[in-house]
Amino acid sequence: MKMKKVTALLLASLTALAMTACGGTPTAGDNAGGADNSSAESSSEEGSSSEEESSSEENSSPEDNDSSEGNDGSAEGEGAEASGEAEGSEAGTSADGFTTAVEGKLTMATNAAFPPYEYVEGGQIAGIDAEIAAAVAGKLGLELQIDDMEFDSITEAVKSGKADIGLAGMTITPDRQEEVDFTISYATGVQVIIVAEDSPITNVDDLSAEGANYVIGVQRNTTGDIYTTQDIEDAGLGTIDRYSKGADAVQALKTGKVDCVVIDNEPAKAFVNEVEGLKILDTEYITEDYAAAMNKENTALYEAVNNALQELIDDGTIQGILDKYITAE
Ligand code: ARG
């Protein structure tokens, strides 16, 4: 049973990868800055360190024949940049003094399994964060490039400089602030609890009640995971079941493998709309602030992005984007 699940997940991600990898021409081009959406890189995020190796390797593989510099180990050079740019992995310094992972581009790391903030639609990454990033890129005179990856790979992508910003409905937390710098917050999120319609769980306190022992589904390494692990699992009051996607946790709830799912309110609404027999409890686990994660060393880019975000907040652009995807209750 466990194996089956893993295989199914693997297959699903492979399909998604294949879909996005051959996604054709970007449709987000009508956004300011345009979006060169590709998740072709996502496979390389999983533990390969080709950069270090390829520079010293003598025996270059036939595929490398377009790389004249010898140290282009970045996956970006292969799939996503097939559109003609030479060595896309070169960082570039702009007139404004900031450098980006790829010259002329704003590279955004995300996990496009979090509607309405980011999701895959027609082979492209759409959603609030994609539009905000396109608007920021437009202000900076950069083209937007979106790299889809596991949620817990995003901070590493930003830290290593592979990505310029992590934009993924990401909550500002003290632990993450040790790893990355957060921009000003552009939205708020609420951790909510999804249960089956006939669930005995009726509010947040039920989860940590003496002798409760519920199984709680979460997306791995999200704040839903972090808080419930602290409050419930570490306290010996229940178990956390961690999934690579929120939607998979919701499926596990549907099939009775978990008793509830703790996740951000907007994706919760999107998932519950898709699955019969589930509801979101009125009670709230915690309210939090979303911001873009950026490299601590790249202060010039941080300033530029932060200023752009501030302008987009001040002129109502961000609110307009939020309103487009989130309908007020
Ligand atoms: N707000 C939560 C966090 O920062 C969940 C974010 C998940 N985002 C995503 N794109 N999957 O941990």
Boltz pocket constraint, residues with backbone or C-beta under 6 A from the ligand:
constraints:
  - pocket:
      binder: B
      contacts: [[A, 110], [A, 111], [A, 112], [A, 113], [A, 114], [A, 117], [A, 118], [A, 151], [A, 167], [A, 168], [A, 169], [A, 170], [A, 171], [A, 172], [A, 189], [A, 219], [A, 221], [A, 222], [A, 223], [A, 224], [A, 264]]
      max_distance: 6.0
